[in-house]
Amino acid sequence: MDKGNHGISQFDQFLSSQDSSVVNKFLQKYWKTKQTLIKVTGKKEDEHVVASDADLDAKLEVFHSVQRTCMELLKVIEQYQRRIT
């Protein structure tokens, strides 16, 4: 199994599970363009680029996890505010 393709597959799954914010749309277009360029040029992905992409993917995953947690916390706070008023 190609390490680069496996990472992209996971990234695609991650993107599909996210909302359609501007950043997510940009990332989707970036990955599609990158893959098209790789196919057109016939070059393989550089292992350092793949490692860098994996690092970015991990950071994005943490960011989105924190973002979801904050949204859930906000909903709980709003419910609490409604109950005490």
SULBELGI-V241865 format. One record per helix or strand of 3 or more residues. SS is the DSSP state (alpha for helix, beta for strand). FROM is the first residue (numbers start at 1). TO is the last residue. If there is no record, write none. Layout:
SS&FROM&TO + SS&FROM&TO
//
This chain:
alpha&3&16 + alpha&22&41 + alpha&47&84
//
